[in-house]
Amino acid sequence: MTENEIAKVIVDAAFKVHVKLGPGLLESVYESVLAYELEKRGLKVTRQQAIPVVYERVNLAEGFRADIIVESKVIIELKSVEAVHPVHKKQLLTYLILANKRLGLLINFGALLIKDGISRVVNNL
């Protein structure tokens, strides 16, 4: 599957989760349920994967943890906040660059309507 095909499945799954659970829960709850929903759909999901960072030739074993990586291609950054700020999208772009991935989805389950809570971030896609 391409990144875009995976993203379509992710968005559909996020919609289902948001409809069933609503906004306002902890990010960890949405992470667990979304991962479950994606696995039900046959996708390979990795949660809280450590991504190393190389700085001045020093490999820092754990630079950050990606909330969810789907099919080793798409990073999902989850939020459960009233509003997403520009820094959240910049953060996801940095994650994409460091992990050498081309597509990320920032999903804010705190949004009243999930369609307003999904942002697509690309890195040379």
Secondary structure, 3 states (H helix, E strand, C coil): CCHHHHHHHHHHHHHHHHHHHCCCCCHHHHHHHHHHHHHHCCCCEEEEEEEEEEECCEEEEEEEEEEEEECCCEEEEEECCCCCCHHHHHHHHHHHHHHCCCEEEEEECCCCCHHHCEEEEECCC
